[in-house]
Amino acid sequence: MTGRVGLLAVLVATACCSKSDVKSSGSGGSSAEPVVARPSFTVFALAEVRGQLGPCGCTSDPLGDLSRTAKLVLDARAAGPALFVDAGSLLYSKSPVPAHLDAQEELKADLLIKTYGEELAVGALGLGPADLAKGPDHTRVPRQAVNAPPGISTSPPALITSGGTQVGVFGVIANGTLAGVAVSDPVAAGKSAVADLRRRGARIIIGLVQASSKKDAAQLAREIGDVDLAIAGLGINAPEPDRVEIEAQKLGSGWLVVPGNRGQVLSRIDVTVRSDGPLVDAIGSGAAMVKIVTIERQLAAIDADLAKFAADQTADPAFVAQKQAERRELAERREQLKAHPLNVPATGSYFTLEQIRINKTLACAKSVHDRVTEFYRAAGGANVKAAAKLAVPVAGRGAASYVGAAACDDCHSDAVEFWNKTRHTHAWQTLVERGQQYDYDCIGCHATGWDKPGGSNLASLADETRTSLRDVQCETCHGPGSIHVAKGGEERPPALQRGPAQDLCATQCHTKEHSDTFHLESYLRDVVGPGHGEALRKKLGDGPTGSQLRKAALDKAGRTLGAGCAR
């Protein structure tokens, strides 16, 4: 059964280097080839990075960081031969790129290309939809794409020597993957590339496949044939971390690997080349650990069922015996994985796959970390400069605008005093601490009235004389209050709400991507109380608070930042 990377799969990252020291395991015999101490070479693979340099940092276990990825690759390269590849969709987070994001996105794309060229020393870079958000003349470097249309800069299939092995790499794009762009026959172009690489001496062939789904990627790689490892980029269907497959999918004589999107899960493939023959998946310690956890969950469920059957005199003995046999098989499989996580075939070449979660506990490459820090400074400055000419949208005639919490304090001092004790009043400062207070990807959830008529925009928030709408304040939930204030609070206009809409938090800022522990009732317990919704707080009663949920998640994920990391 194919497993997925879950929360426990963070263990995989700690096992990624230990397996190379294994001396023996798997099947043997007099004709078996020796098991070498270390792999011939390592392949690191990404796809669908889509402009992410690092996570927003809002979740309890933020994933995906360029400086941490670079550190892993650099450390592996210092220990032995390592090849880094990317199947494409690297550059842009949105397509088309909105005008207000233009400067930020261009600086980000430049940074990615610089890091790919220097620290990561990318061996081959494919082409995906996110690379074409600004047109074919903005891909920056030639791409591996054997069936790309004219006008896109490409490189011929590459032959790279890694650990004494000739590795051939090519890229191919499935039909219908690039919206509005017609590609040539991917199967014919792929077959021609593979044949050319074999003629040139390639022992292992890697295909960088761009497709709209895993099914399409697998079918294309299978139809091309003779591809040892296919690395797939799947556009918007690229998997989230908890959906990344921990095992490669078998494709005839080859295998398909899908990294996580936005750089959140880095695929590490250790390849050991021996005699001729197809590659075999030897599992490895990382995948074995996750498999063992899965099996132990299954065993616990069976044990619970067997306990019920033991107390039930009407239980079918044959069914109980079947469950007992199933338990024995699972227990045997668990012990096999514990004893021999590296299942080496008697002859031929083999590989192991580690799907490494790029989390905050991993160390950072200083050069890349510093480059990203400088990016936030430069992008923020460029954003502020571009926004300086933009006025805040004016509220329509008779419509209310935003006035800030100080105006509410005159009549609702108890409510404001209570609110000022919540985390929301420090929302802006959390961005300042990360140097991202002018980052368009973040600012909307850390200010009041963002981009709304009579509210705030980047120009107003960057002006130190106009800071009244920084942080998450009263009007975020209750609506613009200028009319209410102007009339001395004597009437409540339609724009002003006694309480926020039921789905406001979950749809506006506390989305799954940014607030993984969000639960409305729990979070409300933190923000209502004496002077501010005291009746609602009593109605909510006892139960976990949002702070407690977040603390538990942070404790589980680990609070310590990796060496060399400030974010």
For each residue, the residues with C-beta under 8 A, 3 or more apart:
1: 294
2: 245 246 247 249
3: 245 246 247 287 290 291 294
4: 242 243 244 245 246
5: 9 12 241 242 243 244 245 246 260 265 290 355 357
6: 9 242 290
7: 10 61 242 556
8: 11 290 293
9: 5 6 12 246 290 355 357
10: 7 13 14 61 357 359
11: 8 14 15 286 289 290
12: 5 9 15 16 246 286 287 289 290 354 355 356 357
13: 10 16 286 354 356 357 359 362
14: 10 11 18
15: 11 12 18 19 284 285 286 289 354
16: 12 13 19 72 268 286 354 356
17: 20 76 79
18: 14 15 21 285
19: 15 16 22 270 284 285 286 341 342 352
20: 17 37 38 39 80 270
21: 18 37 38
22: 19 25 35 37 342
23: 35 37
24: 28 35 344
25: 22 35 340 341 342 343 344
26: 35 282 340 342 343 344 345 346
27: 32 343 344 345 346
28: 24 32 346
29: 32 346
30:
31: 346 347
32: 27 28 29 346 347
33: 274 275 346 347 348
34:
35: 22 23 24 25 26 342 344
36: 39 40 272 274
37: 20 21 22 23
38: 20 21 80
39: 20 36 42 80 163 270 271 272 351 352
40: 36 81 162 163 164 165 271 272 273
41: 80 81 82 83 162 163 165 167 270 271 273
42: 39 76 80 81 82 83 268 269 270 271
43: 82 83 84 85 206 229 267 268 269 270 271
44: 72 73 76 82 83 84 85 266 267 268 269
45: 84 85 86 87 231 257 259 266 267 269
46: 49 69 85 86 87 259 263 266 267
47: 86 87 88 89 126 128 208 231 232 233 234 238 258 259 261
48: 87 88 89 128 130 233 234 235 238 259 261 262
49: 46 52 86 89 90 112 261 262 263
50: 89 90 91 92 93 130 261 262
51: 90 91 92 93 105 108 109 112 130
52: 49 55 64 66 93 262 263
53: 65 66 108 111 112 372 375
54: 57 62 64 65 66 67 372 567
55: 52 58 59 62 63 64 65 264
56: 59 62 441 442 513 514
57: 54 62 434 567
58: 55 62 514 515
59: 55 56 62 513 514 515 516
60: 516 517 550 553 554 556 557
61: 7 10 359 360 516 553 556 557
62: 54 55 56 57 58 59 65 359 360
63: 55 241 260 264 265 357 358 359
64: 52 54 55 260 262 263 264 358
65: 53 54 55 62 68 69 263 358 360 362 364 565 567
66: 52 53 54 69 70 112 115 263 368 372
67: 54 70 71 364 365 366 368 369 372 564 565
68: 65 71 72 358 359 362 363 364 365 562 565
69: 46 65 66 72 73 120 263 266 358
70: 66 67 73 74 115 119 120 364 365 367 368
71: 67 68 74 75 362 363 364 365 368 562 564
72: 16 44 68 69 75 76 266 268 356 358 362
73: 44 69 70 76 77 82 84 119 120
74: 70 71 77 78 119 365
75: 71 72 78 79
76: 17 42 44 72 73 79 80 82 268
77: 73 74 80 81 82 121
78: 74 75
79: 17 75 76
80: 20 38 39 41 42 76 77 163
81: 40 41 42 77 162 163 164
82: 41 42 43 44 73 76 77 162
83: 41 42 43 44 123 160 162 167
84: 43 44 45 73 120 121 122 123
85: 43 44 45 46 122 123 124 125 126 169 206 208 231
86: 45 46 47 49 90 116 122 124 125 126 208
87: 45 46 47 48 126 128 171 208 209 210 231 232 233 259
88: 47 48 125 126 127 128 130 131 143 145 171 208 210 233
89: 47 48 49 50 128 129 130 131 210 233 235 238
90: 49 50 51 86 109 112 116 125 128 130 131
91: 50 51 105 108 109 112 113 130 131 133 138 139 140
92: 50 51 95 97 105 109 130 131 133 134
93: 50 51 52 101 105 108 130 441
94: 97 98 101 105 133
95: 92 129 130 132 133
96: 133 134
97: 92 94 101 102 105 133 134
98: 94 101 102
99: 102
100: 383 386 387 440
101: 93 94 97 98 104 105 440
102: 97 98 99 105 106 386
103: 106 107 379 382 383 386
104: 101 107 108 379 382 383 439 440 441
105: 51 91 92 93 94 97 101 102 108 109 133 134
106: 102 103 109 110 134
107: 103 104 110 111 375 378 379 382
108: 51 53 91 93 104 105 111 112 375 379
109: 51 90 91 92 105 106 112 113 138 140
110: 106 107 113 114 140
111: 53 107 108 114 115 371 372 375
112: 49 51 53 66 90 91 108 109 115 116
113: 91 109 110 116 117 140 141
114: 110 111 117 118 371
115: 66 70 111 112 118 119 120 368 371
116: 86 90 112 113 120 122 125
117: 113 114 120 121 122 141
118: 114 115 121 367
119: 70 73 74 115 365 367 368
120: 69 70 73 84 115 116 117
121: 77 84 117 118
122: 84 85 86 116 117 125
123: 83 84 85 158 160 162 167 169
124: 85 86 144 155 158 160 169 170 171 206 208
125: 85 86 88 90 116 122 141 143 144 171 208
126: 47 85 86 87 88 143 144 145 171 208 209 210 231 233
127: 88 131 132 139 143 144 145 148 152 154 171 173 210
128: 47 48 87 88 89 90 131 173 177 178 210 233 235
129: 89 95 132 133 177 178 179 210 235
130: 48 50 51 88 89 90 91 92 93 95 133
131: 88 89 90 91 92 127 128 139 143
132: 95 127 129 135 136 138 139 178 181
133: 91 92 94 95 96 97 105 129 130 138
134: 92 96 97 105 106 137 138
135: 132 138
136: 132 139 151 152 153
137: 134 151
138: 91 109 132 133 134 135
139: 91 127 131 132 136 142 143 152 153
140: 91 109 110 113
141: 113 117 125 153
142: 139 153 154 155
143: 88 125 126 127 131 139 148 152 153 154 155 171
144: 124 125 126 127 154 155 157 158 169 170 171 208
145: 88 126 127 148 152 154 171 172 173 210
146: 154 157 170 171 172 189 190 192 193
147: 172 173 183 184 185 186 189 190
148: 127 143 145 152 154 173 183
149: 152 181 182 183 184
150:
151: 136 137
152: 127 136 139 143 145 148 149
153: 136 139 141 142 143
154: 127 142 143 144 145 146 148
155: 124 142 143 144 158
156:
157: 144 146 168 169 170 193 196 197
158: 123 124 144 155 168 169 170
159: 166 167 168 197 200 201 202
160: 83 123 124 166 167 168 169
161: 164 165 166 167
162: 40 41 81 82 83 123 165 167
163: 39 40 41 80 81 273
164: 40 81 161
165: 40 41 161 162 203 204 271 273
166: 159 160 161 200 201 202 203 204
167: 41 83 123 159 160 161 162 202 203 204 205 206
168: 157 158 159 160 194 197 198 200 202 204 205 206
169: 85 123 124 144 157 158 160 205 206 207 208
170: 124 144 146 157 158 190 193 194 197 205 206 207 208
171: 87 88 124 125 126 127 143 144 145 146 207 208 209 210
172: 145 146 147 186 189 190 193 207 208 209 210 220 224
173: 127 128 145 147 148 177 178 183 186 210 211
174: 177 186 209 210 211 212 216 217 220
175: 183 186
176: 212
177: 128 129 173 174 183 210 211 212 235
178: 128 129 132 173 181 183 210
179: 129
180:
181: 132 149 178
182: 149
183: 147 148 149 173 175 177 178 186
184: 147 149 188 189
185: 147 188 189
186: 147 172 173 174 175 183 189 190 220 224
187: 190 191 220 223 224
188: 184 185 191 192
189: 146 147 172 184 185 186 192 193
190: 146 147 170 172 186 187 193 194 207 220 223 224 227
191: 187 188 194 195 224 225
192: 146 188 189 195 196
193: 146 157 170 172 189 190 196 197
194: 168 170 190 191 197 198 205 207 224 225 226 227
195: 191 192 198 199
196: 157 192 193 199 200
197: 157 159 168 170 193 194 200 202 205
198: 168 194 195 201 202 205 226
199: 195 196
200: 159 166 168 196 197
201: 159 166 198
202: 159 166 167 168 197 198 205
203: 165 166 167 273
204: 165 166 167 168 228 229 271 273 279 349
205: 167 168 169 170 194 197 198 202 226 227 228 229
206: 43 85 124 167 168 169 170 227 228 229 230 231
207: 169 170 171 172 190 194 221 224 227 229 230 231
208: 47 85 86 87 88 124 125 126 144 169 170 171 172 230 231 233
209: 87 126 171 172 174 217 220 221 230 231 232 233 256
210: 87 88 89 126 127 128 129 145 171 172 173 174 177 178 217 232 233 235
211: 173 174 177 214 216 217 220 232 233 234 235
212: 174 176 177 216 234 235 237
213: 216 217 234 237
214: 211 217 218 232 234 237 249 256 258
215: 218 219
216: 174 211 212 213 219 220
217: 174 209 210 211 213 214 220 221 230 232 234 256 258
218: 214 215 221 222 230 232 249 251 256
219: 215 216 222 223
220: 172 174 186 187 190 209 211 216 217 223 224
221: 207 209 217 218 224 227 230 232 251 254 256
222: 218 219 225 251 252
223: 187 190 219 220
224: 172 186 187 190 191 194 207 220 221 227
225: 191 194 222 252
226: 194 198 205 253 254
227: 190 194 205 206 207 221 224 230 251 254
228: 204 205 206 253 254 255 278 279
229: 43 204 205 206 207 248 254 255 257 269 271 279 351
230: 206 207 208 209 217 218 221 227 251 254 255 256 257
231: 45 47 85 87 126 206 207 208 209 257 258 259 267
232: 47 87 209 210 211 214 217 218 221 256 257 258
233: 47 48 87 88 89 126 128 208 209 210 211 238
234: 47 48 211 212 213 214 217 237 238 239 258
235: 48 89 128 129 177 210 211 212 238
236:
237: 212 213 214 234
238: 47 48 89 233 234 235 258 259 260 261
239: 234 243 244 245 258 260 261
240: 243 244 260 261 264
241: 5 63 244 260 264 265 357
242: 4 5 6 7
243: 4 5 239 240
244: 4 5 239 240 241 258 259 260 265 355
245: 2 3 4 5 239 248 249 258 355
246: 2 3 4 5 9 12 286 287 290 291 353 355
247: 2 3 281 283 287 353
248: 229 245 255 256 257 281 351 353
249: 2 214 218 245 255 256 257
250: 255 281
251: 218 221 222 227 230 254 255 256
252: 222 225
253: 226 228 278 279
254: 221 226 227 228 229 230 251 278 279
255: 228 229 230 248 249 250 251 279 281 351
256: 209 214 217 218 221 230 232 248 249 251
257: 45 229 230 231 232 248 249 267 269 353
258: 47 214 217 231 232 234 238 239 244 245 267
259: 45 46 47 48 87 231 238 244 265 266 267 355
260: 5 63 64 238 239 240 241 244 263 264 265 266 355
261: 47 48 49 50 238 239 240 264
262: 48 49 50 52 64
263: 46 49 52 64 65 66 69 260 266 358
264: 55 63 64 240 241 260 261 357 358
265: 5 63 241 244 259 260 355 356 357 358
266: 44 45 46 69 72 259 260 263 355 356 358
267: 43 44 45 46 231 257 258 259 353 354 355 356
268: 16 42 43 44 72 76 353 354 355 356
269: 42 43 44 45 229 257 351 352 353 354
270: 19 20 39 41 42 43 284 351 352 354
271: 39 40 41 42 43 165 204 229 279 349 350 351
272: 36 39 40 282 349 350 351
273: 40 41 163 165 203 204 349
274: 33 36 347 348 349 350
275: 33 347 348 349
276: 348
277: 347 348 349
278: 228 253 254 348 349
279: 204 228 229 253 254 255 271 348 349 350 351
280: 345 348 349 350 351
281: 247 248 250 255 350 351 352 353
282: 26 272 342 343 344 345 350 351 352
283: 247 287 288 291 337 341 342 343 352
284: 15 19 270 287 288 341 342 352 353 354
285: 15 18 19 288 289 341 342 352
286: 11 12 13 15 16 19 246 289 290 352 353 354 355 356
287: 3 12 246 247 283 284 290 291 341 352 353 354
288: 283 284 285 291 292 337 338 341 342
289: 11 12 15 285 286 292 293 341
290: 3 5 6 8 9 11 12 246 286 287 293 294
291: 3 246 283 287 288 294 295 337
292: 288 289 295 296 334 337 338
293: 8 289 290 296 297
294: 1 3 290 291 297 298
295: 291 292 298 299 330 333 334 337
296: 292 293 299 300 334
297: 293 294 300 301
298: 294 295 301 302 330
299: 295 296 302 303 327 330 331 334
300: 296 297 303 304
301: 297 298 304 305
302: 298 299 305 306 323 326 327 330
303: 299 300 306 307 327
304: 300 301 307 308
305: 301 302 308 309 323
306: 302 303 309 310 320 323 324 327
307: 303 304 310 311
308: 304 305 311 312 315
309: 305 306 312 315 319 320 323
310: 306 307 315
311: 307 308
312: 308 309 315
313:
314:
315: 308 309 310 312 319 320
316: 319 320
317: 320 321
318: 321 322
319: 309 315 316 322 323
320: 306 309 315 316 317 323 324
321: 317 318 324 325
322: 318 319 325 326
323: 302 305 306 309 319 320 326 327
324: 306 320 321 327 328
325: 321 322 328 329
326: 302 322 323 329 330
327: 299 302 303 306 323 324 330 331
328: 324 325 331 332
329: 325 326 332 333
330: 295 298 299 302 326 327 333 334
331: 299 327 328 334 335
332: 328 329 335 336
333: 295 329 330 336 337
334: 292 295 296 299 330 331 337 338
335: 331 332 338 339
336: 332 333 339 340
337: 283 288 291 292 295 333 334 340 341
338: 288 292 334 335 341
339: 335 336
340: 25 26 336 337 343
341: 19 25 283 284 285 287 288 289 337 338
342: 19 22 25 26 35 282 283 284 285 288 352
343: 25 26 27 282 283 340
344: 24 25 26 27 35 282 350
345: 26 27 280 282 348 350
346: 26 27 28 29 31 32 33
347: 31 32 33 274 275 277
348: 33 274 275 276 277 278 279 280 345
349: 204 271 272 273 274 275 277 278 279 280
350: 271 272 274 279 280 281 282 344 345
351: 39 229 248 255 269 270 271 272 279 280 281 282
352: 19 39 269 270 281 282 283 284 285 286 287 342
353: 246 247 248 257 267 268 269 281 284 286 287
354: 12 13 15 16 267 268 269 270 284 286 287
355: 5 9 12 244 245 246 259 260 265 266 267 268 286
356: 12 13 16 72 265 266 267 268 286
357: 5 9 10 12 13 63 241 264 265
358: 63 64 65 68 69 72 263 264 265 266 362
359: 10 13 61 62 63 68 362 557 558
360: 61 62 65 557 558 561 562 565
361: 558 560 561 562
362: 13 65 68 71 72 358 359 562 565
363: 68 71 562 563 564 565
364: 65 67 68 70 71 368 369 562 563 564 565
365: 67 68 70 71 74 119 368 369 564
366: 67 369 370 564
367: 70 118 119 370 371
368: 66 67 70 71 115 119 364 365 371 372
369: 67 364 365 366 372 373 564 565 566 567
370: 366 367 373 374
371: 111 114 115 367 368 374 375
372: 53 54 66 67 111 368 369 375 376
373: 369 370 376 377 435 566
374: 370 371 377 378
375: 53 107 108 111 371 372 378 379
376: 372 373 379 380 434 435 436 439
377: 373 374 380 381 435
378: 107 374 375 381 382
379: 103 104 107 108 375 376 382 383 438 439
380: 376 377 383 384 435 436 437 438 439
381: 377 378 384 385 438
382: 103 104 107 378 379 385 386
383: 100 103 104 379 380 386 387 438 439 440 458
384: 380 381 387 388 438 458 459 462
385: 381 382 388
386: 100 102 103 382 383 389 390
387: 100 383 384 390 457 458 459 462
388: 384 385 459
389: 386 459
390: 386 387 457 458 459
391: 394 457 459
392: 454 455 456 457 459 460
393: 451 452 453 454 455 457
394: 391 453 454
395: 399 400 401 453 454 480 482
396: 399 453
397:
398:
399: 395 396 453 454 480 495
400: 395 454 479 480 481 482 483 484 493 495 496
401: 395 449 453 454 455 480 482
402: 448 449 452 454 455 456 469 475 480 481 482
403: 406 407 408 468 475 480 481 482 485
404: 407 408 448 468 469 473 475
405: 408 409 416 419 468 473 474 475
406: 403 409 468
407: 403 404 410 481 485
408: 403 404 405 411 412 415 416 473 474 475 481 485
409: 405 406 412 413 416
410: 407 413 485
411: 408 489
412: 408 409 415 416 474
413: 409 410 416 417 531
414: 417 418 530 531 532
415: 408 412 418 419 474 531 532
416: 405 408 409 412 413 419 420 474
417: 413 414 420 421 531
418: 414 415 421 422 529 530 531 532
419: 405 415 416 422 424 425 473 474 527 532
420: 416 417 425
421: 417 418 425
422: 418 419 425 526 527
423: 426 427 526 547
424: 419 427 471 472 473 476 527
425: 419 420 421 422 471 472 473
426: 423 429 430 471
427: 423 424 430 431 445 446 447 470 471 472
428: 431 432 437 446 447 470 471
429: 426 432 433 471
430: 426 427 433 434 446
431: 427 428 434 436 437 439 442 443 446
432: 428 429 435 437
433: 429 430
434: 57 376 430 431 567
435: 373 376 377 380 432
436: 376 380 431 439 441 442
437: 380 428 431 432 442 443 446 461
438: 379 380 381 383 384 443 458 462
439: 104 376 379 380 383 431 436 442 443
440: 100 101 104 383 443 444 458
441: 56 93 104 436
442: 56 431 436 437 439 445 446
443: 431 437 438 439 440 446 447 450 458 461
444: 440 447 450 451 509
445: 427 442 450 472 508 509 514
446: 427 428 430 431 437 442 443 470 471 472
447: 427 428 443 444 450 456 461 469 470 471 472
448: 402 404 455 456 469 470 471 472 473 474 475 476
449: 401 402 452 454 455 456 469 475 476 480
450: 443 444 445 447 455 456 457
451: 393 444 455 456 457
452: 393 402 449 455 456 480
453: 393 394 395 396 399 401
454: 392 393 394 395 399 400 401 402 449 480 482
455: 392 393 401 402 448 449 450 451 452 469 480
456: 392 402 447 448 449 450 451 452 460 461 469
457: 387 390 391 392 393 450 451 460 461
458: 383 384 387 390 438 440 443 461 462
459: 384 387 388 389 390 391 392 462 463
460: 392 456 457 463 466 469
461: 437 443 447 456 457 458 466 467 469 470
462: 384 387 438 458 459
463: 459 460 466 467
464: 467
465:
466: 460 461 463 469
467: 461 463 464 470
468: 403 404 405 406
469: 402 404 447 448 449 455 456 460 461 466 473
470: 427 428 446 447 448 461 467
471: 424 425 426 427 428 429 446 447 448
472: 424 425 427 445 446 447 448 476 509
473: 404 405 408 419 424 425 448 469 476
474: 405 408 412 415 416 419 448 477 478 481
475: 402 403 404 405 408 448 449 478 479 480 481
476: 424 448 449 472 473 500
477: 474 497 499 500 504
478: 474 475 481 496 497 498 499 500
479: 400 475 495 496 497
480: 395 399 400 401 402 403 449 452 454 455 475 483 495 496
481: 400 402 403 407 408 474 475 478 484 485 496
482: 395 400 401 402 403 454 485 486
483: 400 480 486 487 493 495 496
484: 400 481 487 489 491 492 493 496
485: 403 407 408 410 481 482 488 489
486: 482 483
487: 483 484 490 491
488: 485
489: 411 484 485
490: 487
491: 484 487
492: 484 496 498
493: 400 483 484 496
494:
495: 399 400 479 480 483
496: 400 478 479 480 481 483 484 492 493
497: 477 478 479 500 501
498: 478 492
499: 477 478 533 536
500: 476 477 478 497 504 505
501: 497 504
502: 520
503: 506 507
504: 477 500 501 507 508
505: 500 508 509 510 518 520 523
506: 503 510 511 518 520
507: 503 504 511
508: 445 504 505
509: 444 445 472 505 514 515
510: 505 506 514 515 518 523
511: 506 507 514 515
512: 515 516 518
513: 56 59
514: 56 58 59 445 509 510 511
515: 58 59 509 510 511 512 518
516: 59 60 61 512 553
517: 60 546 549 550 552 553
518: 505 506 510 512 515 523 546
519: 522 523 544 546 549
520: 502 505 506 523 524
521: 524 525 540 543
522: 519 525 526 543 544 545 546 548 549
523: 505 510 518 519 520 526 527 545 546
524: 520 521 527 528 536 537 540 546
525: 521 522 528 537 540 543 544 545 546
526: 422 423 522 523 545 546 547
527: 419 422 424 523 524 532 533
528: 524 525 532 533 534 536 537 540
529: 418 532 533 534 537
530: 414 418 534
531: 413 414 415 417 418 534
532: 414 415 418 419 527 528 529
533: 499 527 528 529 536 537
534: 528 529 530 531 537 538
535: 538 539
536: 499 524 528 533 539 540
537: 524 525 528 529 533 534 540
538: 534 535 541
539: 535 536
540: 521 524 525 528 536 537 543
541: 538
542:
543: 521 522 525 540
544: 519 522 525 548 549
545: 522 523 525 526 548 549
546: 517 518 519 522 523 524 525 526 549 550
547: 423 526 550 551
548: 522 544 545 551 552
549: 517 519 522 544 545 546 552 553
550: 60 517 546 547 553 554
551: 547 548 554 555
552: 517 548 549 555 556
553: 60 61 516 517 549 550 556 557
554: 60 550 551 557 559
555: 551 552 558 559
556: 7 60 61 552 553
557: 60 61 359 360 553 554
558: 359 360 361 555
559: 554 555
560: 361
561: 360 361 565 566 567
562: 68 71 360 361 362 363 364 565
563: 363 364
564: 67 71 363 364 365 366 369
565: 65 67 68 360 362 363 364 369 561 562
566: 369 373 561
567: 54 57 65 369 434 561
